[in-house]
Amino acid sequence: MDHIPTMASVMTPFPYWIEVDESLRRARGLMVEHRIRHLPVMRARSLVGVLTDRDLKRVLDPELGLPPEDELFVRDAYLPDPYIVDSMTALDVVLEHMAAHHVGSALVTSHGRLAGIFTATDACRLYCEHLRRLFPGRGGENVA
């Protein structure tokens, strides 16, 4: 890597997303099926928040005495005002913000529309690739 990449080159493009009025059961199903922990939340084609697996676990905790799962919706659990960046934002800017604010994901837009997602897991993957390029044959590639 000879330059700092932009979000467009490191994000997961075309992420799964969910409408704010969908059920939490549907949201959880999407997250389990696609093995994801962050789900962008939309309202009438506008990005309004993010739902995380932690939010789901918190809201679905039976000890809280909440309504039955079928009566809970994304709007009851999502985080409004997510960290949103443009696809041309430099990766270092996003990483610095995520670390400083303890943010687990950045929702990436292009021309004001959801284009991708970048998570802490993506950051770990990128760093691993970077280290292996810097130190070929000296890493733990075979460690499971």
Backbone as ProteinMPNN parsed JSONL, in Angstrom:
{"seq_chain_A": "MDHIPTMASVMTPFPYWIEVDESLRRARGLMVEHRIRHLPVMRARSLVGVLTDRDLKRVLDPELGLPPEDELFVRDAYLPDPYIVDSMTALDVVLEHMAAHHVGSALVTSHGRLAGIFTATDACRLYCEHLRRLFPGRGGENVA", "coords_chain_A": {"N_chain_A": [[0.855, -1.161, 0.0], [0.819, 2.053, -1.019], [-0.327, 4.431, -0.493], [-2.847, 6.142, 1.445], [-5.83, 4.463, 1.567], [-9.182, 5.127, 0.301], [-12.515, 5.051, 1.667], [-14.134, 3.867, -0.235], [-12.586, 1.886, -1.355], [-12.158, 0.046, 0.643], [-14.451, -0.618, 2.021], [-17.295, -2.751, 2.76], [-19.231, -3.364, 0.132], [-22.642, -2.55, -0.877], [-24.343, -3.202, 1.465], [-26.44, -5.312, 3.539], [-29.581, -4.13, 4.678], [-32.194, -2.662, 6.709], [-35.62, -1.71, 7.117], [-36.891, 0.781, 9.328], [-39.364, 0.192, 10.455], [-39.601, -2.54, 10.417], [-39.816, -5.827, 11.925], [-38.072, -6.859, 14.917], [-37.534, -9.519, 14.931], [-37.271, -10.142, 12.191], [-35.019, -8.574, 11.621], [-33.084, -9.782, 13.269], [-33.081, -12.292, 12.062], [-31.993, -11.675, 9.508], [-29.434, -10.852, 10.292], [-28.382, -13.165, 11.473], [-28.581, -15.023, 9.357], [-26.86, -13.895, 7.429], [-24.572, -13.613, 8.82], [-23.733, -11.19, 10.128], [-23.027, -8.259, 12.116], [-23.82, -5.679, 12.212], [-26.375, -3.622, 11.078], [-27.518, -1.45, 8.762], [-30.063, 1.042, 9.119], [-32.986, 2.099, 7.569], [-35.319, 4.669, 6.611], [-37.846, 5.176, 4.545], [-36.043, 5.227, 2.29], [-34.028, 6.812, 3.317], [-31.11, 7.017, 5.243], [-31.117, 6.303, 8.595], [-30.072, 5.21, 10.906], [-28.329, 2.632, 12.811], [-28.429, -0.801, 13.552], [-27.244, -2.972, 15.94], [-25.832, -6.182, 16.835], [-25.477, -6.212, 19.559], [-27.353, -4.324, 20.421], [-29.686, -5.718, 19.814], [-29.474, -7.965, 21.539], [-29.601, -6.684, 24.002], [-32.175, -5.513, 23.994], [-33.79, -7.75, 23.655], [-33.477, -9.149, 25.961], [-34.775, -11.303, 28.275], [-35.076, -10.714, 30.97], [-35.725, -8.082, 31.183], [-38.41, -7.681, 30.967], [-39.85, -6.941, 28.696], [-42.198, -6.355, 25.928], [-43.574, -9.173, 24.06], [-41.388, -10.724, 21.653], [-42.42, -10.566, 19.038], [-43.736, -8.195, 19.074], [-41.921, -6.193, 19.046], [-39.968, -3.775, 17.347], [-37.604, -2.63, 14.857], [-37.359, 0.116, 15.208], [-37.551, 0.321, 17.943], [-35.095, -0.314, 18.958], [-32.81, 0.486, 17.483], [-29.815, 2.482, 16.877], [-29.921, 5.856, 16.579], [-28.592, 8.481, 14.457], [-26.052, 7.49, 13.26], [-22.493, 6.88, 12.652], [-21.576, 8.322, 9.792], [-19.948, 8.364, 6.705], [-18.494, 9.738, 3.735], [-17.846, 8.023, 0.665], [-15.396, 8.754, -0.365], [-13.815, 9.477, 1.735], [-10.81, 9.392, 3.572], [-9.221, 6.454, 4.805], [-7.67, 6.58, 7.209], [-8.773, 8.748, 8.587], [-11.307, 7.806, 9.225], [-10.686, 5.525, 10.784], [-9.377, 6.761, 12.945], [-11.49, 8.259, 14.046], [-13.321, 6.208, 14.696], [-11.861, 4.816, 16.662], [-11.411, 6.829, 18.605], [-13.982, 7.451, 19.411], [-15.099, 5.087, 20.134], [-16.555, 3.562, 18.238], [-18.213, 1.057, 16.42], [-18.76, 0.767, 13.735], [-18.832, 2.272, 10.473], [-21.04, 3.874, 8.381], [-21.171, 4.01, 4.951], [-21.545, 6.391, 2.44], [-22.462, 7.386, -0.885], [-22.934, 10.008, -2.956], [-24.954, 10.744, -1.221], [-26.365, 8.408, -0.718], [-26.723, 5.142, 0.753], [-23.891, 3.18, 0.422], [-22.075, 1.378, 1.368], [-20.504, -0.403, 4.113], [-18.299, -0.177, 6.87], [-16.561, -1.91, 9.232], [-15.252, -2.625, 12.563], [-14.259, -5.178, 12.377], [-13.622, -5.306, 9.66], [-11.51, -3.491, 9.701], [-9.626, -4.896, 11.239], [-9.136, -7.062, 9.502], [-7.973, -5.712, 7.311], [-5.668, -4.686, 8.538], [-4.319, -7.026, 9.183], [-3.787, -8.04, 6.589], [-2.092, -5.997, 5.721], [0.107, -6.252, 7.518], [1.012, -8.802, 6.779], [1.886, -8.291, 4.206], [3.99, -6.567, 4.752], [5.685, -8.202, 6.251], [6.375, -10.798, 4.902], [5.95, -14.312, 5.105], [6.581, -14.415, 7.789], [4.541, -14.378, 9.523], [1.537, -15.527, 11.197], [0.046, -17.135, 9.398], [-0.979, -19.725, 9.264], [-2.271, -20.195, 11.586], [-5.137, -21.101, 13.352]], "CA_chain_A": [[0.0, 0.0, 0.0], [1.685, 3.223, -1.101], [-1.128, 5.605, -0.152], [-3.964, 5.823, 2.342], [-7.004, 4.213, 0.729], [-10.461, 5.736, 0.654], [-13.516, 4.089, 2.106], [-14.657, 3.158, -1.402], [-11.764, 0.712, -1.674], [-12.034, -0.886, 1.774], [-15.765, -0.917, 2.604], [-18.091, -3.851, 2.233], [-20.251, -2.663, -0.669], [-24.022, -3.027, -0.944], [-24.666, -3.952, 2.682], [-27.831, -5.591, 3.869], [-30.157, -3.072, 5.499], [-33.562, -2.959, 7.124], [-36.485, -0.558, 7.367], [-37.091, 1.08, 10.736], [-40.628, -0.385, 10.922], [-39.57, -4.01, 10.361], [-39.757, -6.47, 13.239], [-36.751, -7.27, 15.376], [-37.378, -10.919, 14.517], [-36.731, -10.103, 10.822], [-33.657, -8.03, 11.702], [-32.224, -10.835, 13.813], [-32.964, -13.312, 11.025], [-31.027, -11.193, 8.506], [-28.1, -10.836, 10.873], [-27.942, -14.55, 11.643], [-28.436, -15.641, 8.03], [-25.717, -13.347, 6.688], [-23.439, -13.56, 9.746], [-23.315, -9.8, 10.273], [-23.313, -7.713, 13.444], [-24.278, -4.294, 12.051], [-27.405, -3.547, 10.042], [-27.998, -0.084, 8.551], [-31.509, 1.205, 9.247], [-33.504, 3.09, 6.629], [-36.708, 5.111, 6.676], [-38.209, 5.751, 3.238], [-34.816, 5.411, 1.492], [-33.059, 7.67, 4.001], [-30.337, 6.34, 6.28], [-31.466, 6.931, 9.874], [-29.398, 4.622, 12.05], [-27.719, 1.317, 12.685], [-28.834, -1.775, 14.557], [-26.141, -3.901, 16.162], [-26.203, -7.398, 17.563], [-25.522, -5.847, 20.975], [-28.664, -3.692, 20.635], [-30.689, -6.792, 19.807], [-29.349, -8.746, 22.771], [-30.059, -5.856, 25.103], [-33.63, -5.341, 23.909], [-34.478, -9.041, 23.74], [-33.165, -9.771, 27.245], [-36.046, -11.63, 28.931], [-35.129, -10.162, 32.317], [-36.187, -6.696, 31.145], [-39.862, -7.644, 30.996], [-40.344, -6.232, 27.518], [-43.265, -7.052, 25.214], [-43.108, -10.328, 23.283], [-40.498, -10.402, 20.532], [-43.202, -10.22, 17.843], [-44.265, -6.846, 19.214], [-40.802, -5.257, 19.039], [-39.574, -3.381, 16.006], [-36.283, -2.019, 14.726], [-37.447, 1.47, 15.782], [-37.439, 0.217, 19.394], [-33.764, -0.738, 19.384], [-31.678, 0.963, 16.69], [-29.1, 3.681, 17.305], [-30.04, 6.94, 15.593], [-27.387, 9.284, 14.238], [-24.85, 6.657, 13.144], [-21.315, 7.492, 12.051], [-21.728, 8.24, 8.34], [-18.849, 9.001, 5.977], [-18.552, 9.666, 2.28], [-16.987, 6.965, 0.123], [-14.069, 9.286, -0.688], [-13.105, 9.795, 2.971], [-9.594, 8.591, 3.756], [-9.332, 5.419, 5.826], [-7.096, 6.989, 8.491], [-9.733, 9.643, 9.24], [-12.373, 6.951, 9.755], [-10.114, 4.722, 11.866], [-9.139, 7.634, 14.089], [-12.798, 8.578, 14.638], [-13.87, 4.995, 15.295], [-11.114, 4.527, 17.893], [-11.612, 7.899, 19.582], [-15.378, 7.493, 19.87], [-15.525, 3.709, 20.417], [-17.597, 3.263, 17.258], [-17.957, -0.235, 15.81], [-18.972, 0.746, 12.293], [-19.076, 3.508, 9.729], [-21.894, 3.661, 7.218], [-20.518, 4.726, 3.864], [-22.488, 6.869, 1.434], [-21.975, 7.973, -2.123], [-24.007, 10.881, -3.451], [-26.013, 10.773, -0.238], [-27.069, 7.124, -0.6], [-25.943, 4.067, 1.348], [-23.078, 2.48, -0.567], [-21.286, 0.33, 1.998], [-20.302, -0.375, 5.553], [-16.943, -0.5, 7.292], [-16.653, -2.28, 10.645], [-13.991, -2.917, 13.246], [-13.777, -6.441, 11.806], [-12.96, -4.949, 8.397], [-10.232, -2.859, 10.056], [-8.714, -5.978, 11.641], [-8.769, -7.795, 8.287], [-7.043, -4.868, 6.557], [-4.389, -4.611, 9.251], [-3.691, -8.336, 9.004], [-3.248, -8.061, 5.218], [-0.979, -5.05, 5.685], [1.238, -6.874, 8.21], [1.533, -9.924, 5.978], [2.652, -7.724, 3.085], [5.224, -6.01, 5.313], [6.526, -9.262, 6.796], [5.967, -12.059, 4.265], [6.52, -15.543, 5.622], [6.942, -14.335, 9.207], [3.315, -14.247, 10.321], [0.859, -16.725, 11.644], [-0.973, -17.459, 8.396], [-1.55, -21.05, 9.437], [-2.903, -20.278, 12.901], [-6.599, -21.08, 13.197]], "C_chain_A": [[0.905, 1.228, 0.0], [0.939, 4.528, -0.856], [-2.247, 5.17, 0.802], [-5.209, 5.64, 1.482], [-8.236, 4.992, 1.201], [-11.427, 4.643, 1.074], [-14.059, 3.269, 0.938], [-13.88, 1.881, -1.679], [-11.675, -0.3, -0.535], [-13.381, -1.293, 2.387], [-16.322, -2.222, 2.054], [-19.223, -3.191, 1.447], [-21.623, -3.331, -0.563], [-24.426, -3.82, 0.295], [-26.154, -4.276, 2.78], [-28.31, -4.449, 4.751], [-31.593, -3.445, 5.815], [-34.322, -1.657, 7.343], [-36.75, -0.427, 8.863], [-38.362, 0.435, 11.299], [-40.696, -1.908, 10.807], [-39.478, -4.566, 11.779], [-38.309, -6.793, 13.607], [-36.484, -8.723, 15.024], [-36.771, -10.976, 13.107], [-35.286, -9.593, 10.833], [-32.694, -9.094, 12.201], [-32.017, -11.945, 12.789], [-31.953, -12.928, 9.952], [-29.598, -11.269, 9.052], [-27.542, -12.245, 11.049], [-27.658, -15.192, 10.285], [-27.166, -15.181, 7.321], [-24.478, -13.152, 7.554], [-22.851, -12.156, 9.848], [-23.724, -9.295, 11.654], [-23.803, -6.278, 13.402], [-25.238, -4.245, 10.867], [-27.855, -2.091, 9.899], [-29.527, -0.043, 8.585], [-31.95, 2.363, 8.361], [-34.944, 3.451, 6.968], [-36.983, 5.802, 5.344], [-36.97, 6.159, 2.437], [-33.793, 6.373, 2.091], [-32.4, 6.872, 5.126], [-30.589, 7.046, 7.613], [-30.73, 6.35, 11.071], [-28.732, 3.314, 11.737], [-28.22, 0.458, 13.842], [-27.688, -2.761, 14.707], [-26.632, -5.145, 16.889], [-26.287, -7.117, 19.06], [-26.866, -5.185, 21.317], [-29.754, -4.747, 20.713], [-30.659, -7.579, 21.105], [-29.89, -7.968, 23.968], [-31.586, -5.767, 25.132], [-34.38, -6.656, 24.087], [-34.179, -9.778, 25.04], [-34.468, -10.04, 28.005], [-36.185, -11.042, 30.334], [-35.643, -8.725, 32.356], [-37.708, -6.576, 31.158], [-40.465, -6.87, 29.839], [-41.503, -6.989, 26.873], [-42.706, -8.262, 24.479], [-42.317, -9.879, 22.056], [-41.261, -9.968, 19.288], [-43.761, -8.806, 17.899], [-43.169, -5.791, 19.24], [-40.346, -5.016, 17.613], [-38.194, -2.732, 16.024], [-36.292, -0.637, 15.383], [-37.304, 1.473, 17.305], [-36.011, -0.021, 19.865], [-32.593, -0.091, 18.657], [-31.04, 2.217, 17.29], [-29.259, 4.757, 16.238], [-28.704, 7.671, 15.464], [-26.121, 8.444, 14.18], [-23.679, 7.463, 12.59], [-21.397, 7.251, 10.549], [-20.578, 9.001, 7.697], [-19.084, 8.853, 4.484], [-17.556, 8.612, 1.788], [-15.575, 7.456, -0.216], [-13.276, 9.702, 0.554], [-11.921, 8.846, 3.132], [-9.759, 7.64, 4.951], [-8.787, 5.875, 7.181], [-8.033, 7.902, 9.283], [-10.828, 8.817, 9.923], [-11.86, 6.12, 10.93], [-9.888, 5.557, 13.119], [-10.453, 7.959, 14.806], [-13.382, 7.357, 15.339], [-13.178, 4.679, 16.616], [-11.407, 5.564, 18.974], [-13.009, 7.875, 20.191], [-15.955, 6.111, 20.161], [-16.7, 3.298, 19.529], [-17.248, 1.962, 16.552], [-18.143, -0.291, 14.307], [-19.128, 2.154, 11.748], [-19.958, 3.139, 8.548], [-21.367, 4.571, 6.122], [-21.561, 5.111, 2.808], [-21.746, 7.379, 0.207], [-23.148, 8.746, -2.716], [-25.224, 10.835, -2.527], [-26.78, 9.475, -0.049], [-26.142, 6.068, -0.006], [-25.203, 3.283, 0.265], [-22.314, 1.312, 0.05], [-21.252, 0.486, 3.499], [-18.856, -0.761, 5.83], [-17.016, -0.739, 8.791], [-15.269, -2.488, 11.243], [-13.406, -4.232, 12.742], [-13.071, -6.198, 10.481], [-11.592, -4.333, 8.671], [-9.207, -3.912, 10.458], [-8.226, -6.76, 10.422], [-7.736, -7.012, 7.48], [-5.672, -4.809, 7.218], [-3.625, -5.922, 9.116], [-3.052, -8.431, 7.619], [-2.021, -7.165, 5.107], [0.272, -5.65, 6.351], [1.849, -8.005, 7.397], [2.278, -9.45, 4.739], [3.993, -7.183, 3.573], [6.212, -7.095, 5.725], [6.144, -10.611, 6.193], [6.703, -13.258, 4.873], [6.879, -15.521, 7.099], [5.717, -14.263, 10.103], [2.738, -15.581, 10.708], [-0.242, -17.143, 10.691], [-1.681, -18.79, 8.652], [-2.226, -21.237, 10.789], [-4.416, -20.181, 12.72], [-7.244, -20.426, 14.377]], "O_chain_A": [[1.681, 1.418, 0.936], [1.511, 5.609, -0.996], [-2.543, 3.983, 0.938], [-5.603, 6.55, 0.752], [-8.309, 5.447, 2.342], [-11.177, 3.457, 0.859], [-14.405, 2.1, 1.109], [-14.439, 0.905, -2.178], [-11.162, -1.402, -0.735], [-13.432, -2.223, 3.191], [-15.877, -2.725, 1.022], [-20.08, -2.531, 2.033], [-21.743, -4.505, -0.21], [-24.809, -4.985, 0.187], [-27.0, -3.607, 2.186], [-27.52, -3.865, 5.492], [-32.139, -4.405, 5.272], [-33.739, -0.636, 7.707], [-36.823, -1.429, 9.574], [-38.429, 0.158, 12.496], [-41.742, -2.501, 11.073], [-39.105, -3.856, 12.713], [-37.449, -6.973, 12.745], [-35.333, -9.117, 14.838], [-35.861, -11.767, 12.857], [-34.432, -10.129, 10.127], [-31.62, -9.288, 11.633], [-30.915, -12.478, 12.658], [-31.146, -13.758, 9.531], [-28.677, -11.698, 8.357], [-26.36, -12.484, 10.801], [-26.621, -15.825, 10.093], [-26.479, -15.982, 6.687], [-23.469, -12.608, 7.105], [-21.649, -11.952, 9.679], [-24.64, -9.828, 12.28], [-24.164, -5.714, 14.435], [-24.942, -4.764, 9.791], [-28.498, -1.551, 10.799], [-30.195, -0.975, 8.137], [-31.375, 3.451, 8.394], [-35.687, 2.649, 7.535], [-36.433, 6.864, 5.052], [-36.865, 7.293, 1.968], [-32.803, 6.71, 1.442], [-33.068, 6.144, 5.861], [-30.311, 8.238, 7.752], [-30.76, 6.939, 12.151], [-28.58, 2.925, 10.578], [-28.408, 0.939, 14.959], [-27.213, -3.322, 13.72], [-27.711, -5.152, 17.481], [-27.096, -7.731, 19.755], [-27.444, -5.451, 22.371], [-30.637, -4.682, 21.569], [-31.704, -7.832, 21.704], [-30.555, -8.531, 24.838], [-32.205, -5.931, 26.184], [-35.491, -6.668, 24.616], [-34.591, -10.927, 25.201], [-35.189, -9.101, 28.342], [-37.301, -10.89, 30.831], [-35.961, -8.204, 33.425], [-38.238, -5.48, 31.341], [-41.492, -6.211, 30.001], [-41.765, -8.138, 27.229], [-41.494, -8.368, 24.294], [-42.547, -8.804, 21.503], [-40.798, -9.093, 18.556], [-44.211, -8.276, 16.884], [-43.457, -4.611, 19.437], [-40.337, -5.925, 16.782], [-37.69, -2.339, 17.075], [-35.324, -0.265, 16.047], [-36.975, 2.501, 17.896], [-35.741, 0.065, 21.063], [-31.474, -0.117, 19.17], [-31.65, 2.916, 18.1], [-28.785, 4.591, 15.115], [-27.803, 7.484, 16.281], [-25.203, 8.662, 14.971], [-23.853, 8.587, 12.119], [-21.299, 6.113, 10.089], [-20.269, 10.129, 8.083], [-19.788, 7.947, 4.038], [-16.543, 8.354, 2.438], [-14.656, 6.646, -0.338], [-12.17, 10.229, 0.426], [-12.025, 7.65, 2.86], [-10.36, 7.991, 5.966], [-9.396, 5.578, 8.209], [-8.077, 7.834, 10.511], [-11.22, 9.1, 11.055], [-12.529, 6.023, 11.959], [-10.175, 5.108, 14.229], [-10.513, 7.935, 16.035], [-13.884, 7.465, 16.458], [-13.839, 4.311, 17.588], [-11.627, 5.209, 20.132], [-13.192, 8.237, 21.354], [-17.154, 5.973, 20.405], [-17.701, 2.762, 20.005], [-16.107, 1.777, 16.127], [-17.743, -1.261, 13.662], [-19.5, 3.087, 12.459], [-19.658, 2.204, 7.805], [-21.144, 5.761, 6.343], [-22.345, 4.279, 2.351], [-20.572, 7.747, 0.265], [-24.222, 8.188, -2.944], [-26.367, 10.88, -2.98], [-27.752, 9.44, 0.706], [-24.932, 6.093, -0.231], [-25.81, 2.787, -0.684], [-21.947, 0.367, -0.648], [-21.878, 1.376, 4.074], [-18.267, -1.57, 5.113], [-17.477, 0.123, 9.539], [-14.261, -2.522, 10.537], [-12.186, -4.384, 12.686], [-12.039, -6.81, 10.204], [-10.626, -4.615, 7.961], [-8.045, -3.829, 10.06], [-7.043, -7.083, 10.32], [-6.744, -7.576, 7.02], [-4.643, -4.874, 6.545], [-2.405, -5.913, 8.951], [-1.904, -8.857, 7.492], [-1.03, -7.531, 4.475], [1.37, -5.559, 5.801], [3.071, -8.144, 7.338], [3.196, -10.122, 4.27], [5.01, -7.321, 2.893], [7.422, -6.935, 5.571], [5.639, -11.48, 6.904], [7.909, -13.215, 5.116], [7.422, -16.497, 7.616], [5.845, -14.104, 11.317], [3.373, -16.626, 10.563], [-1.346, -17.472, 11.124], [-2.848, -18.956, 8.296], [-2.702, -22.329, 11.098], [-4.914, -19.295, 12.026], [-8.468, -20.315, 14.428]]}, "name": "protein", "num_of_chains": 1, "seq": "MDHIPTMASVMTPFPYWIEVDESLRRARGLMVEHRIRHLPVMRARSLVGVLTDRDLKRVLDPELGLPPEDELFVRDAYLPDPYIVDSMTALDVVLEHMAAHHVGSALVTSHGRLAGIFTATDACRLYCEHLRRLFPGRGGENVA"}
